[in-house]
Amino acid sequence: MKSWTAKETILPATSPSTSRNCHPLEMQVPLRIPELEAYAIHLAKLVPTNVSPLRPSVTATKEFLLCADLPIELVAFTACILDALTERFAIEWRNATSPPVPSFSSWSRPSCPSEFFTTPAVLASSRVQQVDPSLIILAALSLAYGFLSDATKSNRSWAIIEGNGAFTARQIEATRRTILKDIDYGLQKICGEMVEKMVKDLQSLTRQEVHECLREERNIEKEDGKRHPRLSLDLPSRGVAVWQFGVQTPEPSP
């Protein structure tokens, strides 16, 4: 099957009327936001469910697409990359993006019973949950862009601009390597027919389905906020000490 490249199909030529000082999104944002929400929902659903207890944020993914301002064919190519990920990707990605756990020998002896809750194994499991799986979508977008476009864009640029500082260049690079390893470095296997089918899938979501997905994500965020309320630092009113039998004691209860 003939391989499909950017020069043949995907990236449209830049319009001569578009100035480099004027971002094209300034003219396209009002029309594209509903489409981007649909694309973001589809991309989020393609991330393997076993990578994290959390799901990729549709809102964050929409912001990636909004900042990157990519044609739908490139977004579809990104979706094909995500769709090709296997179940073994999850553990490889967690190992690649989680901070290293210090050995027991490097731990100082704690002075309270909390040592039973701060073992390296416990901390390692908690760190896994701290990595937002939206990172996988951002890394896949950067892979698709790098593969299909003649232009170059650094991981640092993706981290700062599209990622809005939520991830580091090192995290993006680690995720890119893990994706490539999982799909056996087979970006060239994604053909035009696969991309065309994915374009239709991206455009298949109705406006009602988009609203329902966004409402569901907001409800999940609200429930998560209820389960993890902010701790209050307000101290209760101070008691009154009294002298009784020659000893200073708290005021007796009524």
ZIQUI-V28718 format. One line per field, one symbol per residue. phi: phi as a letter, one per 30 degrees, with the letter a starting at -180 (. if undefined). psi: psi as a letter, one per 20 degrees, with the letter a starting at -180 (. if undefined). burial: I if it has 9 or more other ideal C-beta (glycine too) atoms within 8 Angstrom, else O. A space follows every 50 residues. Layout:
phi: ???
psi: ???
burial: ???
This chain:
phi: .ddcbdddbdcddddddddddbddddcceedceedddddddddddddedc dadccedddddddeddddhcdddddddddddddddcdddeddddddcddd cddddccdddcbddedcbdedddddddeddddddeddddddddddddccd dcbddddddddddhidbcdddddddeddddddchhcedddcddddddded ddcddddddddddddddddddddddddbddddcdcdeddcdbcbhibdbd dedd
psi: ppqprhhhggoqqpphioqhiophhhiighhighghggggggghhippij hqhqqqphgghhhghghhlqqhhhhhgghhghhiqrhihghggghhiqqq pqrhhjpqpqjriihijkqhgghghhhgiiopihhggghhghggghhiqh qqpqhhghggfgikjhrrhhggghgghhggghjkkkhiiorhhggghhgh ghjiprhghgggghhgghhghghhhhhmqpppjpqrqqrpqqppkjpprq pqq.
burial: OOOIOIOOOIIOOOOOOOOOOOOOIOOIIOOIIOIIIIIIIIIIOIIIOO IIOOOIIIIIIIIIIIIIIIOIIIIIIIIIIIOIIOOOIIOIIIOIIIOO IOOOOOOOOOOOOOIOOOOIOIIIOOIIIOIIIIIIIIIIIIIIIIIIIO OOIOIOIIIOOIIOOOIOIOIIIIIIIIIIIIIOOOIOOIIIOIIIOIIO IIOOIOOOIIOOIIOOIOOOOOOOOOOOOOOOOOOOOOOOOIOOOOOOIO OOOO
